[in-house]
Amino acid sequence: MKNTLLLIFLFAQLLASAQNAKNTTNKNLQQQYNKAMQYLNDGFVKDAIPVLHKVLKQDSTYLDAWLSLAGIYGELKNYPLAIRYYEKVKAMDSSYFLPYNLPYSINLAGMGRFNDAENAIEQFLNLPNLNEVSKKSALYRQQCYRFAIHYAQTHPQNNVVAFAPKNLGDSVNTPLSEYYPTLTIDDSLLIFTRREANATENFYQSIIRKQKFSKAELIKGDINLQPYKGAITVSADGDWLIFAGDFKNGFGNFDLYISYWTPEGWSEPENLGPNVNSGYWDSSPALSPDNHILYFSSNRPGGYGGRDLYYCIRQPNGLWGSAINMGPLVNTPGDEAYPYIHADNQTLYFTSDGLPGYGGTDLFIMRKDSLGKWSQPENVGYPINTIENEGSITINSLGTTGYFASDRSDSRGGLDLYSFIIPPHIQPLKTLFVQGTVLDANTQKGVPCAIELINNQTGKPTMQIKVDEIGKYFVPLPVGTNYTFVINRKGYLPYSELFNLQQHHADSTYQKNIYLTPISNKASFTFKNIQFNINSYELLPQDTIELKKVIEFMSENPSVKIEVQGYTDNTGNQEANILLSTQRARSVANYLALNGIDYKRLSYKGYGPANPIADNNTEAGRIKNRRTVLVITEF
């Protein structure tokens, strides 16, 4: 919308100038000027510049030539030069300049001079006999300038942002257009779309080592066989690519497809099916880091406007559930597109031209709270948002560097990929990575399953990780929080492990193999989260995280009977320790019984300091010995 408005005014201006050429009586100069206008009409914008400069060299008072140059440089996003030429005409003939306050204001806004832009647009709106199209365009711009002024006043802490995008260079960019960047979660691989000379869209990749990009090459496999593809997202582990394609077997003009990594490269794309796709435009996929939620944009009927944001939840059987509209908090009568969910799984970025902004399509941010609710969308502000249309974005795992496509002045041609520093106010949470293998404790073979991550502070599930067929898993987590990893796998004891990750640094990797114990007589499970206060047998809120999973386990295995065993360290009176350990074991058994488990399936016993599993001469050892254990007595 932004560029369209400017072009309409530019060519209306040029047409009027070509017809009137009122500032010269020299027929030769008028012919040269008309030649420049012809270049513009034919789409050769830059070819018109030297012709206009030649005209002005012969007659520096030719106002229409100055105005045409100003309009051209505005379209080329050279705002300082456009402003300079507009102001030259304004100084020579302020009355003749008045109708040009509209494009002049747009260029002022392009430089971030929103107060000056508002003054210029007010002068334009004071003109008599404005037609409805011009008035509507001017009022829209005035609304945008006022938003920008208000944002600067209410967000002073964001006004010092330095925005200096860096072209990714010749290893990635070419005279063709590159766009839709996406990163693997470990920031080692950049994947993007390139529009070839024959209009075919192909996916390329560039390996990232020490912040340097290798020469981009076509990604391997059958994924590039189809010519018309676009927006793309890669899974956290780098094994899936989900992208938009216009294929013959689709439901609409663009559908979402998935391709899997194989030893031979990327597999032939598979349509994600009717729960995800519609008979309309479905594109802009963004996959959550746990592969559990797929966000995308669609113009299907039943939404709030043109293109709305939707999401689908991956079901336990691996299929995607039906698409759900994200609702009026996000969606407007305009277009919402290009969602991007960060590795923290709590920060979502997207574009909108319906929410208040700087004009056209702006970038917005939302954050998910501890209850899983999204915040009100917030405009990320100037200078990331400008009078130009902003597009898709991807951000590294640290949340410090963003990547986007633009046709800035240093572009190699068309759209290029750029990086920029993410300002603090829109940075996502920093993340670290936990990876390992889930193994059968007896056979040492991998066990496919699902890992549920519980936030220890809130007691709420944060995400669910699907473990692959050989037991490997990989999960990004926001730093500064402790989690409990929980697994309930049929045929095995429940598993839980307290992960103290608060002290780990962002961008570090925490290696953890998980061993599942098959159900058998005397098989045991030690609670990791149940940590009673000193001399207390009262359960704490965090204790219920594991206990709820034990209830699930007992419900799924109705023949299983258990004994809850309580233990202490060897400090203090032995009789008191046995009593305390018995009371603690009884507290756990009572909780299970009160929550639906038949008491006949439960027993409990306190063993005091018996059977230590660690050295009681150290505090670390004594902590391990103060434990609660679940033992299978019958199955």
C-alpha positions, 0 to 999 in steps of 0.5 A: 500500500505504501509504494502504491500510494507513492507511485500513484502520486508520482505518475500523476505528477509526471503525467501532469508535468508531461502535459503542461511542461509549464516551466519552460518554453524551450521545445528541445528541453520539453522533448528531452523531458518527455523522453524521460517521462517515456522511460518512466512509463516503460519502467526504466526508472533509473534511465530517466535520471541522467536525461532529467539532469541534462535538462536541468543543466540547461535550465535550472528553473525547470520545476517539473524536472526537479519534482520528477527527480524528487519523485524518482529518488523517493521511489528509489528510497533515497529519501535525503536526495528526494527531500533536497529536490522537493525543498529546492522547488519549494524555495523557488515557488512555494505556491506551485509546490503546495500539491507536492506536500503529500510525496514530500511528507512521505519522504520526510517520514522515510527519514524518521522526521515524523513531526515535519511530515505531519506539518507537510501533510496538514498543508496538503489537506488545507488545499481547496478542492482536493479529490476524494482519492487524494484526501483519503491518501493524505488522511491515511498518511496523517494517521500514520505520522501521528502514530509515529509521534505518539509512539516516540513520546510513549516509548522514549527508551526505544528511540535510541535504537541504532538500526544498521542492517548488514548485507549478508554478502555475495556468498548468499545474495545475487542479482536475483531475489533472495527472501524468506530466511529461516535458521536451524535452532543451533544457528548453523544453517541458513535456508532461504528462497531464491527466485531464479531467472525463469521465475522458478523459486528454489530453496538454497542453504548456506552453512554458518561458521563463526558468523561467516556464510558459506557459498549458498547452494541448492538444498539436496533432494527432491524438494526443488522439483516443483517450481513454485514455492515460497515461505519456509520454516525448518524444525528445531532439529533440522529434520523437517522443512515446512513450506508453501507451494503452488502444486497441482495436487493442492487444495488451493492456489498455495498449500503447506507441504512438509519434506523430511531429511534423508541420507539422500537429501530432502524427501519429496514434499507431502501435502499437510492435508485438509486440516491445515490447508484449504481451497484458498491461500495458505502460506507463511508457516512457522513451526514451534521449537517443539514441533507441536504447533504450526502457525501460518497465514490464510485468506480462507473464509470465516476470518476477520479480514483478508489474511489471518493468522491460524495455528494447528496443534500436532496430535499424539498420532502425529497428525495435525489438528484442525486449523484454529483462527488466532482471534481478534487480538491478532487479526484485523480487517487487514492482512496478518502474515509471516508469523515467526515463533522464536526458539524460546517458544514464548515470543511471536513476531508477525506482520500486519497492515491492519494494526496501528503503525507507520503505514502499510505492513509493520512488524509486531511482537507478542509474548506468551505468559505463564498461563499460555495467554498471548499479550496484546500485539505491540508495534516494534517501532521505528526504525525497524518499522518504516514507511516501507512494507516490512516482511518476514523475519527470523532470529538467532537462538540468542535473540540478538541477531535478526535476518530479513529480506529487503531491496535496500540501496546496497542490494545486489539486485532485487531482494537481498538478505540482511542481518541486524542487531535486535534491540533489547525491547523486542529481544526474545528470551535467551535459550539453551539446548538440551539434547540426548537419547531416551534408552531402555535401561535394560537393553540400552536401545532407543525408546520413541516417546514424548517428553513433557517439560514442566515449568517448576515455577508455575507447575504448568507444561511448557512444551512437549517434545517428540522423541524420534524412532531411535530415541534421540531428542533435542529441545531449546529452553529459555534460560533462567528457569528450572524444569522437570522432564516427565515421560510416561511411556507404556510398559515403563515406569514413569520418569521424571528428572529435575533439570536445574538450568538456571545457572547454565549460559545461553547458547550452551548445550546440556547433554542428558541421556534418559533411561526408562525402567521397564515395569517389573516386580521390585522395579523402582522410581525415585521422585526428583521433585519431592523435597520436603522441608526440614522435619516436615511431611507436608507436600509442597506445590512443586511435588504435585508435578510428579505425583500427577504423572504417577496417577496417570501411570497407575490409571493406565496400568490398573493391575500395578500395585506399589509401595511408597518408601520414605528415607532420611539421612543419618543425622538425628535420632533414628526413631524420629527419622523412621517416624518422619520417613513413614509420615512422608511416605504416607503423605504421598500415598494419601495424595494418590488415594485422594486423587482416584487411586484405589488404596488397595493398590497402595502401601507405604513404609518409612525406612529412616536412614536405611539403604543410603545411596550416597555418602552421608558425610557430605551435604550433597550425599545427605540430600540424595539420601533424603528421598521418596521412592516408588517400588512395584510390588505387583503388576 
